[in-house]
Amino acid sequence: MINNPPYGVGSPKSFHAYPRADFDLESGTFRKPRRPKPSIPNSLKMFKSFSNRLYYYYKLHPILVFLLSLTLGVTILIIFSVYERRFRLMSGQKELELISGSYPYENLRNLVMVAGHSVYTSSSCGRIDQEDSWFLESYQKHPGQAATFLMHIKEGVDIVAKDEEALLLFSGGETRKDAGPRSEAQSYWAVAESKEWFGKQEGVRWRALTEEHARDSFENLLFSVCRFRELTGAYPYNITVVSYDFKEERFSQLHRSAMKFPETRFFYSGTPASTTSKESALKGEALVRTQFQDDPYGCLGSLWRKKLGRDPFHRSIPYPNGCPELAGLFRYCGVTPYPGSLPWSQ
């Protein structure tokens, strides 16, 4: 009886009867099988071909290839910078929305802006209509001037009281060094508060806020629109500006056109200047209007220097952080209208 071997096929002792190779009958030897050469991927072949061609062209036209490579690199950098700027603006706005949770005045759709002209400096609110209670420039020192400021405040309150969808903004920064770090906007708000909002406190006070960085009339309008966006999450459908009647053309034509805001949705409510200052005010307005015709955005020459002089405390302007859609308009400086698109022109 033949015993089976103590090891099986799978044991370490197992072996193959013939080696795994091809047997050559002529030589009587075993040949090892040839290993197939690894195939080169098509993408690698294309890359090598492109590299060879590029090297060939570089040898023939080195300067041309260098200029093309430089142009391509600069183009890529510009594209990346544009998208990075857009990403930052969108990220900043999303962070603002996440922090705020919701906009406190998102149900309001119309803007009423009262342009400030002076800072209230009196420690008492009982002398609102007295000139020595306000910080006045030399061209403002006329009897009855303080009463015109009060008239602007009341006009703004009256307009908002008639429009339940309106937000009232007093606009004006800390423009006078000798008046201290007090803004024109806060001055107007405090005066309205002392007057108990002219009998309309319940309906108006909660819808009245300030814009405290504007240094000239164009910034009164532009910054207030941005402030409206911060508070409501949208841009105003209608805009009403309250100021002197002799400034209507400046606001309704020059500033409105510079912002490309629709004329049919822009309104102006002007009040008269004091009788003693009317003549000089008209002459001064004619000069300023000419300056804005030559420099619509107030970023060149005399208008720019005047603006710098109205920032004695070097306040950092937060805009356009709260209105990222207007970032291009805020950066723009030119004598022709802003060429980009704006939210109200779409």
C-alpha positions in Angstrom: 0.0 0.0 0.0 1.5 3.3 -1.1 1.3 6.0 1.5 0.5 9.6 0.5 3.4 12.0 0.9 3.3 14.0 4.2 2.9 17.2 2.3 0.3 18.4 0.0 0.1 20.8 -2.9 -0.1 23.9 -0.8 2.7 22.9 1.7 6.1 24.6 1.6 7.6 21.5 0.1 5.4 21.6 -3.0 7.1 22.3 -6.3 6.2 22.5 -10.0 7.2 19.6 -12.2 8.3 22.0 -14.9 9.5 25.5 -14.5 7.3 28.3 -15.7 9.0 29.2 -19.0 8.9 28.4 -22.6 11.0 25.3 -23.7 13.2 25.9 -26.8 13.3 22.6 -28.7 16.3 23.6 -30.8 18.6 24.6 -28.0 17.0 22.3 -25.4 16.8 25.1 -22.9 14.0 27.1 -21.2 13.5 30.7 -22.3 12.3 33.3 -19.8 9.2 35.1 -21.0 9.7 38.6 -22.2 8.2 41.2 -20.0 6.0 43.6 -22.0 7.2 47.2 -22.1 5.0 49.6 -20.1 2.7 51.6 -22.3 3.0 55.4 -22.1 -0.4 57.2 -21.4 -1.7 59.3 -24.3 -1.8 62.4 -22.0 1.9 62.0 -21.3 2.7 61.5 -25.0 0.8 64.7 -25.8 2.6 66.6 -23.1 6.0 65.5 -24.4 5.0 66.4 -27.9 3.8 69.9 -26.7 7.1 70.4 -24.7 9.2 69.4 -27.7 7.3 71.8 -30.0 7.6 74.6 -27.4 11.3 74.0 -27.1 11.6 74.0 -30.9 9.8 77.4 -31.2 11.8 78.8 -28.4 15.0 78.0 -30.2 13.7 79.7 -33.4 11.9 82.7 -31.7 13.1 83.1 -28.1 12.0 86.7 -27.7 8.5 86.0 -29.1 8.0 83.0 -26.8 9.2 85.0 -23.8 6.7 87.8 -24.6 3.8 85.4 -25.1 4.7 83.6 -21.8 4.9 87.0 -20.0 1.5 88.0 -21.4 -0.1 84.8 -20.4 1.3 85.1 -16.9 0.1 88.6 -16.4 -3.4 87.7 -17.7 -3.6 84.8 -15.2 -2.6 87.1 -12.4 -5.2 89.7 -13.4 -8.0 87.1 -13.6 -7.0 85.7 -10.2 -6.9 89.2 -8.6 -10.4 90.1 -9.9 -11.9 86.8 -8.6 -10.1 87.2 -5.3 -11.5 90.7 -4.9 -15.0 89.5 -5.7 -14.6 86.6 -3.3 -13.5 88.9 -0.5 -16.4 91.2 -1.0 -18.9 88.4 -1.1 -17.3 86.8 2.0 -17.3 90.1 3.8 -21.0 90.6 3.1 -21.9 87.1 4.1 -20.0 87.5 7.4 -21.8 90.8 8.0 -25.2 89.1 7.3 -24.3 86.2 9.6 -23.2 88.5 12.4 -26.3 90.7 12.1 -28.6 87.8 11.6 -31.2 90.0 9.9 -31.4 93.7 8.8 -33.2 95.9 11.4 -35.1 97.9 8.8 -35.6 95.4 6.0 -39.2 96.4 5.5 -38.3 100.0 4.5 -37.7 100.8 0.8 -37.5 104.6 0.4 -34.7 106.9 1.5 -35.2 110.5 2.8 -31.8 112.2 3.3 -31.3 115.5 5.1 -27.9 117.0 4.2 -26.2 118.6 7.2 -24.6 122.0 7.1 -23.3 122.7 10.6 -22.5 121.3 14.0 -24.6 122.1 17.0 -22.2 123.2 19.8 -24.5 124.5 22.6 -24.7 122.5 25.8 -28.4 123.3 26.0 -31.1 122.5 23.5 -33.1 125.6 24.3 -31.2 127.8 21.9 -31.6 125.8 18.7 -32.6 128.8 16.6 -29.7 131.0 17.8 -26.6 131.4 15.5 -24.2 131.2 18.4 -25.4 127.7 19.3 -24.0 126.4 16.0 -20.5 126.3 14.6 -20.7 128.6 11.6 -18.1 129.3 8.9 -17.6 133.0 7.9 -19.9 132.7 4.9 -22.7 131.2 7.1 -22.8 134.0 9.7 -26.0 135.6 8.8 -29.1 136.4 10.9 -31.7 133.6 10.5 -29.1 131.0 9.4 -29.8 128.7 12.4 -33.5 128.7 11.6 -32.8 127.3 8.2 -31.1 124.2 9.7 -34.2 123.7 11.9 -36.4 124.0 8.8 -34.4 121.2 7.1 -34.8 118.9 10.1 -38.5 119.5 10.3 -39.0 119.0 6.6 -37.3 115.6 6.7 -39.4 114.5 9.6 -42.6 115.6 7.9 -41.8 113.7 4.7 -41.0 110.5 6.6 -44.2 110.8 8.7 -46.2 110.6 5.4 -44.4 107.6 4.1 -44.5 104.4 6.2 -41.9 102.8 4.1 -39.3 105.6 4.4 -36.1 105.7 6.4 -34.8 109.1 7.5 -31.1 109.7 7.5 -29.3 112.8 8.7 -26.0 112.9 6.8 -22.8 114.8 7.7 -19.5 114.0 9.3 -17.2 115.6 11.9 -16.3 118.4 9.5 -15.2 121.2 11.9 -12.1 120.9 14.0 -13.0 123.7 16.4 -16.4 122.2 16.9 -14.8 119.0 18.4 -15.6 115.4 17.4 -19.2 116.1 16.9 -20.9 115.2 13.6 -23.4 117.2 11.7 -25.7 114.2 11.5 -25.7 113.7 15.3 -26.4 117.4 15.8 -29.5 117.2 13.6 -30.7 114.1 15.3 -30.3 115.6 18.7 -32.2 118.7 17.7 -35.0 116.6 16.4 -35.0 114.7 19.6 -35.2 117.9 21.7 -38.1 119.0 19.6 -39.8 115.7 20.2 -39.8 115.1 16.5 -42.2 118.0 15.9 -45.2 116.0 17.3 -44.4 112.9 15.2 -42.1 111.1 17.6 -44.0 107.8 17.7 -44.1 107.3 14.0 -40.7 108.8 13.0 -38.1 108.4 15.7 -37.6 104.7 15.3 -37.0 105.2 11.6 -34.5 108.1 11.9 -30.8 107.4 12.0 -27.5 109.0 11.0 -24.8 108.8 8.4 -21.7 110.3 10.0 -18.9 110.3 7.4 -20.0 112.6 4.5 -17.7 115.5 3.8 -19.5 117.2 0.8 -22.9 117.0 -0.9 -22.0 114.2 -3.3 -20.9 112.1 -0.3 -24.1 113.0 1.5 -26.0 111.2 -1.3 -23.6 108.3 -2.0 -22.9 107.5 1.7 -26.5 107.7 2.6 -27.4 105.2 -0.1 -24.7 102.8 1.2 -26.0 103.4 4.8 -29.5 102.5 3.6 -28.1 99.2 2.2 -26.5 98.5 5.6 -29.7 98.9 7.5 -32.2 97.4 5.1 -30.3 94.9 3.1 -31.4 96.5 -0.2 -31.0 99.8 -2.1 -33.6 102.5 -1.9 -36.4 102.4 -4.5 -37.1 106.2 -4.1 -34.7 108.8 -2.9 -35.8 112.2 -1.5 -33.1 114.8 -0.7 -33.8 117.7 1.7 -31.6 120.8 1.5 -31.6 124.4 0.3 -33.7 125.2 -2.7 -30.8 126.7 -4.6 -29.0 123.4 -4.4 -31.6 121.5 -6.3 -29.8 121.4 -9.6 -26.6 120.2 -7.9 -28.3 117.2 -6.3 -31.1 116.4 -8.8 -28.9 116.7 -11.9 -25.2 116.5 -11.2 -25.0 114.1 -8.2 -27.9 112.0 -9.3 -26.4 111.7 -12.8 -23.0 110.8 -11.4 -24.7 107.9 -9.6 -26.9 107.1 -12.6 -29.9 106.9 -10.4 -33.3 107.0 -12.3 -34.7 110.5 -12.5 -38.3 109.3 -12.1 -37.4 107.9 -8.7 -35.5 110.9 -7.4 -37.2 113.8 -5.5 -36.0 117.0 -4.0 -37.4 119.1 -1.2 -35.8 122.5 -1.0 -36.2 125.1 1.7 -35.2 128.8 1.2 -32.0 130.3 2.6 -32.2 133.2 5.0 -33.0 136.5 3.4 -29.7 138.0 4.5 -27.6 135.3 2.9 -29.5 134.5 -0.3 -27.4 136.7 -2.6 -24.0 135.4 -1.5 -25.4 131.8 -1.3 -26.4 131.9 -5.0 -22.9 133.1 -6.0 -21.2 130.4 -4.0 -23.5 127.8 -5.3 -22.8 128.8 -8.9 -19.1 128.3 -8.3 -19.5 124.9 -6.6 -21.9 123.7 -9.3 -19.2 124.5 -11.9 -16.6 122.6 -10.0 -18.8 119.5 -9.8 -19.6 119.8 -13.6 -15.8 119.5 -14.2 -15.3 117.0 -11.4 -18.5 115.0 -10.9 -17.1 112.7 -8.2 -15.2 115.4 -6.2 -11.9 113.5 -6.4 -9.8 116.1 -8.2 -8.4 119.6 -7.6 -10.2 122.0 -5.3 -13.1 119.8 -4.5 -10.7 117.1 -3.3 -8.7 119.6 -1.2 -11.9 120.9 0.3 -13.0 117.4 1.2 -9.7 116.7 3.0 -10.1 119.9 4.9 -13.5 118.7 6.2 -11.9 115.6 7.8 -9.9 117.2 10.6 -9.9 114.1 12.8 -8.9 111.7 10.0 -11.9 109.4 10.4 -11.7 106.1 8.5 -14.6 105.7 6.1 -16.2 102.3 6.4 -17.9 102.3 3.1 -18.3 100.4 0.8 -18.1 97.5 3.3 -21.8 97.6 3.9 -22.6 98.0 0.2 -20.3 95.8 -1.8 -22.2 96.2 -5.0 -21.0 99.8 -5.1 -17.3 99.1 -4.6 -16.5 100.1 -8.2 -18.3 103.4 -7.8 -16.5 104.2 -4.6 -13.1 103.6 -6.3 -14.0 105.5 -9.5 -12.5 108.9 -10.2 -13.1 110.5 -13.6 -14.7 113.3 -15.5 -17.0 111.0 -17.4 -19.9 109.0 -15.8 -19.0 105.8 -14.0 -19.0 103.1 -16.8 -19.9 100.1 -14.6 -23.3 98.7 -13.8 -25.2 99.7 -10.6 -28.0 97.9 -8.7 -30.7 100.4 -9.7 -29.7 100.4 -13.4 -30.1 96.7 -13.9 
